[in-house]
Amino acid sequence: MPQFEQKSFESGEVGSDHLWRSDLKVRATSARSLKNCRLRVSGIAEGRNGTTRLANIHGDGWVQDMVIDGVVYFAVLTAARLRIFDKATRTQVQEITGCEWTADELPELVIAPFGAEAYVFHQDMQTQVIRRASDGTWSVSDLTFAPGLGNSIRQPYYRFADDGVTLTPSGLTGSITLTASAAYFVAGHVGKRVRLNGREVEITAYTNATTVTGTVRQRLFPTVSIPVSSSDGFLVGEIISGKDSNAQAEVTATGAGTITAILLDFTNFLWDATLSKGETVIGPSGSTTTTGAQTNTTNAATLDWDEQAISDVRGFPGTGTIHKGRLWLGRFAAIPFGVMASALGALDDFQTGVGDEDGIFVELQDEAAGAIQHIVSAEQLLFMTARRLFYYPESEQNPIRPTSFQVIQVGPDGSSLCKPVAISEGVMFAKAGGASILGAFPTGDVRRSWRSVDVSILSAHLIDQPRSMAYLNGQADGPERYVVAVNADGTLAVTYYSDSAEIFGWTPWETEGVVRSVAAADGECWALVEREGVYTLEVFEPSRLMDCAEDVEAADLQGLATDQTILTPSGVSPAEVVYRKTNYANRTVSLTVDDAYLGIVEVDANGDFGCIDTEGAIEIGYNFEAECVPWAPMPAEDERNRRRKVRITRALVRWAGRYMAVNGNLLPPYRADDDITAAPPLRDELSPVPVFGWFDEPVVPFTKPYPAPWRLYGYSLEVTR
């Protein structure tokens, strides 16, 4: 009689499209379904941990971990509100209201923690900085840029105007008028800054699309008339310089014996009236000699002007990160391919330059590459667009520099808006469209340092437009590492992976309600969960057997029961006492006593529910069922036999726990010599179970129907055809 055995589930749940692929090696270590199971390093399948309810939350939002001086905090962001929780005490340490982010902006927030700060990004919101002060108080404020010399601000600038559009100042200091050669300005420009030849003017009043009033914050460079021996060969727009003075200017007009130009510094071209001697003026196409002293003339229109890149007129960065001492910004609505980086070691200084430590402003690729989606700090800096994945080939010998900034394409894999998650071996991210999870991993090859891999290719049915991801590196009850992805429908897709990043075993997790966001740190995964409009903050814990669980305390006792009942596994039973838990009002929940399943109860509008009168530890929460559905026995070497009906005569299941159902039938929780007044004892045994019936594709599901520890080590099926 043929036997089919399985001792490992490390490859996780594989899609039903592979139902008849008995030739796949992965079939020997996977299952057709592994609902609410987590995979362990030994290859066994285990019922996932339940969750502890920590607090009610005001609405939808995000959970973000922050590690500050070794202390772990979790920040919960909801509409215009921030709540900070201490991981160790599981309590709220501070709440801040009136925050800038709105309910509409929440789905696309990107949060980047760094030390005692976390940067919150959205294209429609000034970047916010969550900060913990040394005295333990928390604050939220706008990201501000460092002040520069002469009343300047060290912020990024960008030319938004069309080619050929000029700007003319009416003066060089004080309050002046700025006139554009084509429609450009809007009323929102009031309070913003523009630069003319690198000198800043703050707009103070709007007149029309071509005219605004501004206050000069840095004295503007004058337009000068330079007498020369000949202006032949000099063209408008060229940069000229003095051989001896090193003065520089941009040519705006030429005439017989005259060059009109805007100075680019405050150095004059030389003319010695005593000796009637000038200096050589050098341009790209020729040279000439000054024949007299330069004089100021009417301010010329300049093409060299730009506008502050970040504002409510042009939008704000939608993503960012901190990498190698720089704050990186991207995903600008008005500059979709733009990437900005602060000066090295100065996260508020974005003034660009050619020095190795200066700020950086580049545009990656073009429309073919897609707009910037994410900037990820990993072994090297990664740039994810809607259609491509790039990296900067940095090393000790080749640090990131403004003058040699060039990225290398990894592959044609675009990213969705779901924030990627860094893992020990690289980065995992949701593919554009949200139908799969990809991994970006270093190769060790200096010529091609990264590769991208579809890590969910056999389990793509579990991935549905992820909106949140977290990396769980070890837990209190094991060394396993997991990546948790929150799907659009509120389910979780959870992968266990090996150290070599070669095995990715995915399993689906679900709960009563929908998960909205997850975050993980220091071996714990916290989640924001919504159930019928009520949002709760919860943490996965090995000690919990149900979701959103709480301990029922003696203080919750209300008195004797009247008509309350308990739906136990053996039927409806009258309750003896009534407890009150207002957090579960109008819900159907489950109860355990000393970790043994009691049954289902209805909670009324006051939060009252019935229970037995016991001195044991009572837990209330939402039950979840764990289940392993193996593949149908199918010999790989005999395809003809696959088409014959099959009978599984007996299943041998190696398991541990309190409750095990095989093929829908619960194994007796109690044996002949057990004390039935106590909780069913924990088992660790090999159980033979007879199975009946002939089927084309017979399966024997193994299920955890009630809250309890549950492990499936393996099984053996005896088959006849």
For each residue, the residues with C-beta under 8 A, 3 or more apart:
1: 649 718 719 720
2: 633 635 718 719 720 721
3: 716 717 718 719
4: 633 716 717 719
5: 714 715 716 717
6: 9 28 29 31 630 714 715
7: 43 713 714
8: 11 28 29 42 43 44 714
9: 6 12 29 30 31 34 37 39 43 44 45 505 628 712
10: 29 39 43 496 498 503 505
11: 8 14 26 29 30 458 503 505
12: 9 30 31 34 39 459 495 496 504 505 506 507
13: 30 31 32 33 34 35 459 462 506 507 508
14: 11 18 26 27 30 31 32 458 459
15: 18 458 459 460 461
16: 19 32 461
17: 461
18: 14 15 21 24 27 458
19: 16 32 631 632 697
20: 634 642
21: 18 24 27
22: 27 631 634 635 636 642
23: 636
24: 18 21 27
25: 28 29
26: 11 14 29 30 458
27: 14 18 21 22 24 30 631
28: 6 8 25
29: 6 8 9 10 11 25 26 43 505
30: 9 11 12 13 14 26 27 458 505 631
31: 6 9 12 13 14 34 45 628 629 630 631
32: 13 14 16 19 629 630 631 632 699
33: 13 508 627 628 629 701
34: 9 12 13 31 37 39 45 507 508 627 628 629
35: 13 507 508 509 510 625 626 627
36: 47 48 507 508 509 510 624 625 626 627 704
37: 9 34 45 46 47 48 507 626 627 628 712
38: 45 46 47 48 49 480 482 494 496 507
39: 9 10 12 34 43 44 45 46 480 496 505 507
40: 43 44 45 46 478 480 496
41: 478 479 480
42: 8
43: 7 8 9 10 29 39 40
44: 8 9 39 40 711 712 713 714
45: 9 31 34 37 38 39 40 507 628 711 712
46: 37 38 39 40 710 711 712
47: 36 37 38 626 657 704 708 709 710 711
48: 36 37 38 494 509 540 624 626
49: 38 475 477 540 541 542 544
50: 540 541 544 545 546 547 549 621 624 707
51: 511 527 529 538 539 540 541 544 547 548 549 621
52: 90 538 539 541 544 548 549 550
53: 536 537 538 548 549 550 583 621
54: 85 90 526 536 537 538 539
55: 83 85 92 536 537
56: 534 535 536 537 583
57: 61 76 78 83 528 535 536 537
58: 61 78 79 81 535
59: 78 79 103 535
60: 78 79 103 106 516 528 530 535
61: 57 58 76 77 78 79 81 106 516 517 528 535
62: 76 77 106 109 111 468 517 519 528
63: 74 75 76 517 518 519 526 527 528 537
64: 74 75 76 77 111 113 118 519
65: 72 73 74 75 113 519 520 521 526
66: 72 73 74 75 113 118 130 132 521
67: 70 71 72 73 113 521 522
68: 71 73 115 116 132
69: 116
70: 67
71: 67 68 86 87 88
72: 65 66 67 86 87 88 521 522 524
73: 65 66 67 68 84 85 86 87 93 132
74: 63 64 65 66 84 85 87 519 521 526 537
75: 63 64 65 66 82 83 84 85 111 118 130
76: 57 61 62 63 64 82 83 84 85 528 537
77: 61 62 64 81 82 99 101 106 109 111 120
78: 57 58 59 60 61 81 83 106 535
79: 58 59 60 61 101 102 103 106
80: 97 98 99 100 101 102
81: 58 61 77 78 95 96 97 99
82: 75 76 77 95 96 99 130 138 140
83: 55 57 75 76 78 92 94 95 96
84: 73 74 75 76 92 93 94 95 132 138
85: 54 55 73 74 75 76 90 91 92 93 537
86: 71 72 73 89 90 91 92 93
87: 71 72 73 74 90 521 522 524
88: 71 72
89: 86
90: 52 54 85 86 87 539
91: 85 86
92: 55 83 84 85 86 95
93: 73 84 85 86 136 138
94: 83 84 137 138
95: 81 82 83 84 92
96: 81 82 83 99 138 139 140
97: 80 81
98: 80
99: 77 80 81 82 96 128 140
100: 80 125 126 128 140 142
101: 77 79 80 105 106 109 120 122 125 128
102: 79 80 105 106 125
103: 59 60 79 106
104: 107
105: 101 102 108 109 122 124 125
106: 60 61 62 77 78 79 101 102 103 109
107: 104 467
108: 105 122 123 318 417
109: 62 77 101 105 106 120 121 122
110: 120 121 122 318 319 320 374 419
111: 62 64 75 77 118 119 120 121 419
112: 118 119 121 320 321 322
113: 64 65 66 67 117 118 119
114: 117 118 119 322
115: 68
116: 68 69 131 132 133
117: 113 114 129 130 131 132
118: 64 66 75 111 112 113 114 129 130
119: 111 112 113 114 127 128 129 130 143 320 322 327
120: 77 101 109 110 111 125 127 128 129 130
121: 109 110 111 112 125 127 316 317 318 319 320 329 331
122: 101 105 108 109 110 125 316 318
123: 108 315 316 317 318 331 332 333
124: 105 315 316
125: 100 101 102 105 120 121 122 128 316
126: 100 142 143 310 312 316
127: 119 120 121 142 143 310 316 317 320 329
128: 99 100 101 119 120 125 140 141 142 143
129: 117 118 119 120 140 141 142 143
130: 66 75 82 117 118 119 120 138 139 140
131: 116 117 138 139 140 141
132: 66 68 73 84 116 117 136 137 138
133: 116 136 137 138 139
134:
135:
136: 93 132 133
137: 94 132 133
138: 82 84 93 94 96 130 131 132 133
139: 96 130 131 133
140: 82 96 99 100 128 129 130 131
141: 128 129 131 144
142: 100 126 127 128 129
143: 119 126 127 128 129 348
144: 141 348
145: 153 154 155 348 349 350
146: 153 154 346 348 349
147: 151 152 153 154
148: 152 153 154 351
149: 152 218
150: 217 218 219
151: 147 200 217 218
152: 147 148 149 200 217 218
153: 145 146 147 148 193 200 308
154: 145 146 147 148 343 348 349 350 351 359
155: 145 193 308 309 310 350 351
156: 308 309 310 329 340 350 352 359 361
157: 195 306 307 308 309
158: 306 307 308 309 314 334 335 338 361
159: 305 306 307
160: 306 307 314 334
161: 165 167 180 182 184 305 307
162: 165 182
163:
164: 181 182 303
165: 161 162 180 181 182 184 303
166: 180 181 301 302 303 305
167: 161 178 179 180 181 194 196 301 302 305
168: 178 179 180 181 299 300 301 302
169: 172 176 177 178 196 201 216 220 299
170: 176 177 178 179 299
171: 174 175 176 177 216 220 299
172: 169 176 216 219 220 221 222 299
173: 176 216 219 220
174: 171 215 216
175: 171 204 213 214 215 216
176: 169 170 171 172 173 201 213 214 215 216 220
177: 169 170 171 211 212 213 214
178: 167 168 169 170 194 201 203 211 212 213 214
179: 167 168 170 210 211
180: 161 165 166 167 168 183 184 185 209 210 211
181: 164 165 166 167 168 210 301
182: 161 162 164 165 210
183: 180 209 210
184: 161 165 180 209 210
185: 180 189 203 206 208 209 210 211 212
186: 189 206 209 313
187: 190 206
188: 192 311 312 313
189: 185 186 192 203 206 212 307 313
190: 187 203 204 205 206 212
191: 202 203 204
192: 188 189 202 203 307 308 311 313
193: 153 155 200 201 202 203 217 307 308
194: 167 178 200 201 203 214 305 306 307 308
195: 157 198 199 200 201 305 306 307
196: 167 169 199 201 220 221 302 304 305
197: 220 221 250 262 264 302 304 305
198: 195 264 304
199: 195 196 216 218 219 220 221
200: 151 152 153 193 194 195 216 217 218
201: 169 176 178 193 194 195 196 214 215 216 217 220
202: 191 192 193 214 215 217
203: 178 185 189 190 191 192 193 194 206 212 213 214
204: 175 190 191 212 213 214 215
205: 190 212 213
206: 185 186 187 189 190 203 212
207: 211 212 213
208: 185 211
209: 180 183 184 185 186
210: 179 180 181 182 183 184 185
211: 177 178 179 180 185 207 208
212: 177 178 185 189 190 203 204 205 206 207
213: 175 176 177 178 203 204 205 207
214: 175 176 177 178 194 201 202 203 204
215: 174 175 176 201 202 204
216: 169 171 172 173 174 175 176 199 200 201 219 220
217: 150 151 152 193 200 201 202
218: 149 150 151 152 199 200
219: 150 172 173 199 216
220: 169 171 172 173 176 196 197 199 201 216 299
221: 172 196 197 199 262 263 264 265 266
222: 172 262 263 296 299
223: 252 260 261 262 263 296 297 298 299 300
224: 249 260 261 262 263 268 269 294 295 296 297
225: 258 259 260 294 295 296 297
226: 249 258 259 260 261 269 281 290 294
227: 257 258 271 290 291 292 293 294
228: 231 257 258 259 281 288 289 290 291
229: 257 288 289 291
230: 233 257 288
231: 228 234 254 255 256 257 258 259 288
232: 286 288
233: 230 283 285 286
234: 231 238 240 251 254 259 283 285 286 288
235: 238 251 254 283 284 285
236: 251 252 253 254
237: 250 251 303
238: 234 235 250 251 283 284 285
239: 248 249 250 251 264 283 284
240: 234 248 249 250 251 259 261 281 282 283
241: 246 247 248 249 281 282
242: 245 246 247 248 267 269 270 279 280 281 282 290
243: 279 280 281 282
244: 270 279 280
245: 242 267 268 269 270 279
246: 241 242 267
247: 241 242 263 265 267 268 269 270
248: 239 240 241 242 263 264 265 267
249: 224 226 239 240 241 261 262 263 264 269
250: 197 237 238 239 240 261 262 264 302 304
251: 234 235 236 237 238 239 240 254 259 260 261 283
252: 223 236 260 261 262 300 301 302
253: 236 259 260 300
254: 231 234 235 236 251 258 259 260
255: 231 258 259 260
256: 231
257: 227 228 229 230 231 291
258: 225 226 227 228 231 254 255
259: 225 226 228 231 234 240 251 253 254 255 281 288
260: 223 224 225 226 251 252 253 254 255 297 300
261: 223 224 226 240 249 250 251 252
262: 197 221 222 223 224 249 250 252 300 302 304
263: 221 222 223 224 247 248 249 266 267 268
264: 197 198 221 239 248 249 250
265: 221 247 248
266: 221 263
267: 242 245 246 247 248 263
268: 224 245 247 263 293 294
269: 224 226 242 245 247 249 278 279 281 290 294
270: 242 244 245 247 278 279 290
271: 227 277 278 279 290 291 292 293 294
272: 275 276 277 278
273: 276 293
274:
275: 272
276: 272 273
277: 271 272
278: 269 270 271 272 289 290 291 292
279: 242 243 244 245 269 270 271 289 290
280: 242 243 244 287 288 289
281: 226 228 240 241 242 243 259 269 287 288 289 290
282: 240 241 242 243 287
283: 233 234 235 238 239 240 251 286 287 288
284: 235 238 239
285: 233 234 235 238
286: 232 233 234 283
287: 280 281 282 283
288: 228 229 230 231 232 234 259 280 281 283
289: 228 229 278 279 280 281
290: 226 227 228 242 269 270 271 278 279 281 294
291: 227 228 229 257 271 278
292: 227 271 278
293: 227 268 271 273
294: 224 225 226 227 268 269 271 290
295: 224 225
296: 222 223 224 225
297: 223 224 225 260 300
298: 223
299: 168 169 170 171 172 220 222 223
300: 168 223 252 253 260 262 297
301: 166 167 168 181 252
302: 166 167 168 196 197 250 252 262 305
303: 164 165 166 237
304: 196 197 198 250 262
305: 159 161 166 167 194 195 196 197 302
306: 157 158 159 160 194 195
307: 157 158 159 160 161 189 192 193 194 195 311 313 314
308: 153 155 156 157 158 192 193 194 311 314
309: 155 156 157 158 314 332 335 338 340 361
310: 126 127 155 156 314 315 316 317 329 332
311: 188 192 307 308 314 315 316
312: 126 188 315 316
313: 186 188 189 192 307
314: 158 160 307 308 309 310 311 332 333 334 335
315: 123 124 310 311 312 332 333 334
316: 121 122 123 124 125 126 127 310 311 312 332
317: 121 123 127 310 320 329 330 331 332 340
318: 108 110 121 122 123 330 331 332 333
319: 110 121 329 330 331 372 373 374 375 419
320: 110 112 119 121 127 317 327 328 329 330 375
321: 112 327 328 375 376 377
322: 112 114 119 325 326 327 328 347 377
323: 326 328 375 377 381
324: 344 377 381 394 399 400
325: 322 344 345
326: 322 323 341 342 343 344 347 360 400
327: 119 320 321 322 341 342 347 348
328: 320 321 322 323 339 340 341 342 375 377 381
329: 121 127 156 310 317 319 320 332 339 340 341 375
330: 317 318 319 320 338 339 340 372 374 375 383
331: 121 123 317 318 319 336 371 372 373 374
332: 123 309 310 314 315 316 317 318 329 335 336 338 372
333: 123 314 315 318 336
334: 158 160 314 315
335: 158 309 314 332 338 363
336: 331 332 333 371 372
337: 363 364 365 366 369 371 372 385
338: 158 309 330 332 335 361 362 363 364 372
339: 328 329 330 360 361 362 363 364 372 375 383
340: 156 309 317 328 329 330 350 359 360 361
341: 326 327 328 329 350 359 360 361 400
342: 326 327 328 346 347 348 349 350 359
343: 154 326 346 349 350 351 357 358 359
344: 324 325 326 356 357 358
345: 325 357
346: 146 342 343 349
347: 322 326 327 342
348: 143 144 145 146 154 327 342
349: 145 146 154 342 343 346 359
350: 145 154 155 156 340 341 342 343 359 361
351: 148 154 155 343 358 359
352: 156 358 359 360 361 402
353: 358 359 402
354: 358 402 403
355: 358 402
356: 344 399 401 402 403
357: 343 344 345
358: 343 344 351 352 353 354 355 402
359: 154 156 340 341 342 343 349 350 351 352 353 402
360: 326 339 340 341 352 400 402 405
361: 156 158 309 338 339 340 341 350 352
362: 338 339 405
363: 335 337 338 339
364: 337 338 339 369 372 383 385 390 407
365: 337 368 369 385 388 390
366: 337 369
367: 370
368: 365 387
369: 337 364 365 366 385 387 388 390
370: 367 373 385 386 387 388 414 432
371: 331 336 337 385 386
372: 319 330 331 332 336 337 338 339 364 375 383 384 385
373: 319 331 370 384 385 386 414 415 416 417 432
374: 110 319 330 331 382 383 384 415 419 420 429
375: 319 320 321 323 328 329 330 339 372 381 382 383 384
376: 321 381 382 383 384 420 422 427 429
377: 321 322 323 324 328 381 382 422
378: 381 382 422 426 427 440
379: 426 442
380: 391 392 393 394 442 449 450
381: 323 324 328 375 376 377 378 391 392 394 400
382: 374 375 376 377 378 389 390 391 427 440 450
383: 330 339 364 372 374 375 376 389 390 391 392 407
384: 372 373 374 375 376 388 389 390 414 415 420 429
385: 337 364 365 369 370 371 372 373 388 389 390 414 415
386: 370 371 373 414 415 432
387: 368 369 370 412 414 432
388: 365 369 370 384 385 409 410 411 412 413 414
389: 382 383 384 385 409 410 411 413 414 415 440 450 452
390: 364 365 369 382 383 384 385 407 408 409 410
391: 380 381 382 383 407 408 410 449 450
392: 380 381 383 400 405 406 407 408
393: 380 398 408 446 449
394: 324 380 381 398 399 400
395: 398 399 446
396: 399
397:
398: 393 394 395 404
399: 324 356 394 395 396
400: 324 326 341 360 381 392 394 405
401: 356 404 405
402: 352 353 354 355 356 358 359 360 405
403: 354 356
404: 398 401
405: 360 362 392 400 401 402
406: 392
407: 364 383 390 391 392
408: 390 391 392 393 448 449
409: 388 389 390 412
410: 388 389 390 391 413 440 450 451 452
411: 388 389 451 452
412: 387 388 409
413: 388 389 410 431 432 438 452
414: 370 373 384 385 386 387 388 389 431 432
415: 373 374 384 385 386 389 418 420 429 430 431 432
416: 373 429 430 431 432 433 434 465 466
417: 108 373
418: 415 429 430 434 465 466 467 468 469 485
419: 110 111 319 374 468 469
420: 374 376 384 415 427 428 429 430 469
421: 427 428 429 469 470 471 483
422: 376 377 378 426 427 471
423: 426 427 428 471 473 481 483 497 501
424: 473 481 499
425: 439 441 442 497 499 501
426: 378 379 422 423 439 440 441 442 450 501
427: 376 378 382 420 421 422 423 439 440
428: 420 421 423 437 438 439 440 455 469 471 483
429: 374 376 384 415 416 418 420 421 437 438 439 440 469
430: 415 416 418 420 434 436 437 438 463 465 466 469 485
431: 413 414 415 416 434 435 436 437 438 454
432: 370 373 386 387 413 414 415 416
433: 416 465
434: 416 418 430 431 463 464 465 466 488
435: 431 460 463 464 465
436: 430 431 454 456 457 460 463
437: 428 429 430 431 454 455 456 463 466 483 485 493 495
438: 413 428 429 430 431 452 453 454 455
439: 425 426 427 428 429 452 453 454 455 501 504
440: 378 382 389 410 426 427 428 429 450 451 452
441: 425 426 450 451 452 453 501
442: 379 380 425 426 449 450
443: 448 449 450 451
444: 449
445: 448 449
446: 393 395 449
447:
448: 408 443 445 451
449: 380 391 393 408 442 443 444 445 446
450: 380 382 389 391 410 426 440 441 442 443
451: 410 411 440 441 443 448
452: 389 410 411 413 438 439 440 441
453: 438 439 441
454: 431 436 437 438 439 457
455: 428 437 438 439 495 497 504
456: 436 437 459 460 462 463 493 495 504 506
457: 436 454 460
458: 11 14 15 18 26 30 506
459: 12 13 14 15 456 462 463 493 495 504 506
460: 15 435 436 456 457 463
461: 15 16 17
462: 13 456 459 487 493 506 507 508
463: 430 434 435 436 437 456 459 460 466 485 487 493
464: 434 435 487 488 489 491 493
465: 416 418 430 433 434 435 487 488
466: 416 418 430 434 437 463 469 485 486 487 488 493
467: 107 418 486 487 488 516 517
468: 62 418 419 485 486 516 517 518
469: 418 419 420 421 428 429 430 466 483 484 485 486 518
470: 421 483 484 518 519 520 525
471: 421 422 423 428 481 482 483 484 520
472: 475 481 482 483 484 520 523 524 525
473: 423 424 481 520 523
474: 478 479 480 481 523
475: 49 472 478 480 523 524 542
476: 523 541 542
477: 49 542
478: 40 41 474 475
479: 41 474
480: 38 39 40 41 474 475 496
481: 423 424 471 472 473 474 496 497
482: 38 471 472 494 495 496 497 525
483: 421 423 428 437 469 470 471 472 494 495 497
484: 469 470 471 472 492 493 494 518 520 525
485: 418 430 437 463 466 468 469 492 493 494 495
486: 466 467 468 469 490 492 515 516 517 518
487: 462 463 464 465 466 467 490 491 492 493
488: 434 464 465 466 467
489: 464 514
490: 486 487 513 514 515 516 530
491: 464 487 508 509 510 514 515
492: 484 485 486 487 508 509 510 515 518
493: 437 456 459 462 463 464 466 484 485 487 506 507 508 509
494: 38 48 482 483 484 485 506 507 508 509
495: 12 437 455 456 459 482 483 485 504 505 506 507
496: 10 12 38 39 40 480 481 482 504 505 507
497: 423 425 455 481 482 483 501 503 504 505
498: 10 501 502 503
499: 424 425
500: 503
501: 423 425 426 439 441 497 498 504
502: 498
503: 10 11 497 498 500
504: 12 439 455 456 459 495 496 497 501
505: 9 10 11 12 29 30 39 495 496 497
506: 12 13 456 458 459 462 493 494 495
507: 12 13 34 35 36 37 38 39 45 462 493 494 495 496
508: 13 33 34 35 36 462 491 492 493 494
509: 35 36 48 491 492 493 494
510: 35 36 491 492 624
511: 51 514 515 529 547 548 622 624
512: 531 547 548 622 624
513: 490 529 530 531 532 548 622
514: 489 490 491 511 529 530 531
515: 486 490 491 492 511 518 527 528 529
516: 60 61 467 468 486 490 527 528 529 530 535
517: 61 62 63 467 468 486 527 528
518: 63 468 469 470 484 486 492 515 525 526 527 528
519: 62 63 64 65 74 470 525 526
520: 65 470 471 472 473 484 524 525 526
521: 65 66 67 72 74 87 524
522: 67 72 87
523: 472 473 474 475 476
524: 72 87 472 475 520 521 539 540 541
525: 470 472 482 484 518 519 520 539 540
526: 54 63 65 74 518 519 520 537 538 539 540
527: 51 63 515 516 517 518 537 538 539 540
528: 57 60 61 62 63 76 515 516 517 518 535 536 537 538
529: 51 511 513 514 515 516 535 536 537 538 547 548
530: 60 490 513 514 516 533 534 535 536
531: 512 513 514 534 536 548 587 622
532: 513 587
533: 530
534: 56 530 531
535: 56 57 58 59 60 61 78 516 528 529 530
536: 53 54 55 56 57 528 529 530 531 548 583
537: 53 54 55 56 57 63 74 76 85 526 527 528 529
538: 51 52 53 54 526 527 528 529 547 548
539: 51 52 54 90 524 525 526 527
540: 48 49 50 51 524 525 526 527 544
541: 49 50 51 52 476 524 544
542: 49 475 476 477
543:
544: 49 50 51 52 540 541 547 549 619 621
545: 50 549 592 595 619 621 707 708 709
546: 50 549 590 592 619 620 621 622 623 624 707
547: 50 51 511 512 529 538 544 621 622 623 624
548: 51 52 53 511 512 513 529 531 536 538 621 622
549: 50 51 52 53 544 545 546 619 620 621 622
550: 52 53 581 583 619 620 621
551: 617 618 619
552: 556 579 581 591 611 618 619 620
553: 556
554: 557
555:
556: 552 553 579 580 581
557: 554 577 578 579
558: 577 578 579 580 608
559: 577 578
560: 576 577 578
561: 564 574 575 576 577 578 610 611
562: 578
563:
564: 561 574 575 578 601 608 609 610
565: 572 573 574 575 601 610
566: 572 573 574 575 591 598 599 600 601 610 611 612
567: 571 572 573 599 600 601
568: 571 572 573 598 599
569: 597 599 666 706
570: 573
571: 567 568
572: 565 566 567 568
573: 565 566 567 568 570 599
574: 561 564 565 566 610
575: 561 564 565 566 578 601 609 610 611 612
576: 560 561 610 611 612 613
577: 557 558 559 560 561 610 611 612 613
578: 557 558 559 560 561 562 564 575 608 609 610 611
579: 552 556 557 558 608 609 611 618
580: 556 558 606 607 608 609
581: 550 552 556 584 603 607 609 620
582: 585 606 607
583: 53 56 536 550 607
584: 581 587 589 603 607 609 620
585: 582 603 604 605 606 607
586: 603 604 605
587: 531 532 584 603
588: 600 601 602 603
589: 584 600 601 603 609 620 621 622
590: 546 597 598 599 600 601 620 621 622 623 706 707
591: 552 566 597 598 599 600 601 609 611 618 619 620
592: 545 546 595 596 597 598 618 619 707
593: 596 598 612 614 616 617 618 619 679
594: 616 617 678 679
595: 545 592 617 619 658 679 707 708
596: 592 593 658 678 679 680 708
597: 569 590 591 592 623 658 659 706 707 708
598: 566 568 590 591 592 593 611 612 618
599: 566 567 568 569 573 590 591
600: 566 567 588 589 590 591 623
601: 564 565 566 567 575 588 589 590 591 609 610 611
602: 588 609
603: 581 584 585 586 587 588 589 607 608 609
604: 585 586 607 608 609
605: 585 586
606: 580 582 585
607: 580 581 582 583 584 585 603 604
608: 558 564 578 579 580 603 604
609: 564 575 578 579 580 581 584 589 591 601 602 603 604 620
610: 561 564 565 566 574 575 576 577 578 601
611: 552 561 566 575 576 577 578 579 591 598 601 614 618
612: 566 575 576 577 593 598
613: 576 577
614: 593 611 618
615:
616: 593 594
617: 551 593 594 595
618: 551 552 579 591 592 593 598 611 614
619: 544 545 546 549 550 551 552 591 592 593 595 707
620: 546 549 550 552 581 584 589 590 591 609
621: 50 51 53 544 545 546 547 548 549 550 589 590 707
622: 511 512 513 531 546 547 548 549 589 590
623: 546 547 590 597 600 706 707
624: 36 48 50 510 511 512 546 547
625: 35 36 703 704 705
626: 35 36 37 47 48 703 704 710
627: 33 34 35 36 37 701 702 703 704
628: 9 31 33 34 37 45 701 702 703 712
629: 31 32 33 34 699 701 702
630: 6 31 32 699 700 701 702 715 717
631: 19 22 27 30 31 32 634 699
632: 19 32 646 695 697 698 699
633: 2 4 646 648 698 717 719
634: 20 22 631 642 697
635: 2 22 638 641 642
636: 22 23
637:
638: 635 641 642
639: 642 643
640: 643 644
641: 635 638 644 721
642: 20 22 634 635 638 639
643: 639 640
644: 640 641 721
645: 694 695 696 721
646: 632 633 694 695 696 697 698 719 720 721
647: 691 692 693 694 695 698 719 720 721
648: 633 651 691 698 700 717 718 719
649: 1 690 691 718 719 720
650: 688 689 690 691 717 718
651: 648 662 663 688 689 691 700 715 716 717 718
652: 686 687 688 689 715 716 717 718
653: 660 662 686 687 689 702 712 714 715
654: 685 686 712 713 714 715
655: 660 683 684 685 687 702 710 711 712 713
656: 682 683 684 685 709 710 711 713
657: 47 660 682 683 704 708 709 710 711
658: 595 596 597 669 679 680 681 682 683 706 708 709 710
659: 597 666 667 669 680 704 705 706 708 710
660: 653 655 657 666 667 683 687 702 703 704 710
661: 664 665 666 667 701 702 703 704 705
662: 651 653 665 667 687 689 700 701 702 703
663: 651 689 691 700 701
664: 661 701 703
665: 661 662 689
666: 569 659 660 661 669 705
667: 659 660 661 662 687 689
668: 671
669: 658 659 666 680
670: 674 676 680
671: 668 674
672:
673:
674: 670 671 678 680 681
675: 678
676: 670
677:
678: 594 596 674 675 681
679: 593 594 595 596 658
680: 596 658 659 669 670 674
681: 658 674 678
682: 656 657 658 709
683: 655 656 657 658 660 687
684: 655 656
685: 654 655 656
686: 652 653 654
687: 652 653 655 660 662 667 683
688: 650 651 652
689: 650 651 652 653 662 663 665 667 700
690: 649 650
691: 647 648 649 650 651 663 698 700
692: 647
693: 647 698
694: 645 646 647 698
695: 632 645 646 647 698
696: 645 646
697: 19 632 634 646
698: 632 633 646 647 648 691 693 694 695
699: 32 629 630 631 632
700: 630 648 651 662 663 689 691 715 717
701: 33 627 628 629 630 661 662 663 664
702: 627 628 629 630 653 655 660 661 662 712 715
703: 625 626 627 628 660 661 662 664
704: 36 47 625 626 627 657 659 660 661 708 710
705: 625 659 661 666
706: 569 590 597 623 658 659
707: 50 545 546 590 592 595 597 619 621 623
708: 47 545 595 596 597 657 658 659 704
709: 47 545 656 657 658 682
710: 46 47 626 655 656 657 658 659 660 704
711: 44 45 46 47 655 656 657
712: 9 37 44 45 46 628 653 654 655 702 715
713: 7 44 654 655 656
714: 5 6 7 8 44 653 654
715: 5 6 630 651 652 653 654 700 702 712
716: 3 4 5 651 652
717: 3 4 5 630 633 648 650 651 652 700
718: 1 2 3 648 649 650 651 652
719: 1 2 3 4 633 646 647 648 649
720: 1 2 646 647 649
721: 2 641 644 645 646 647
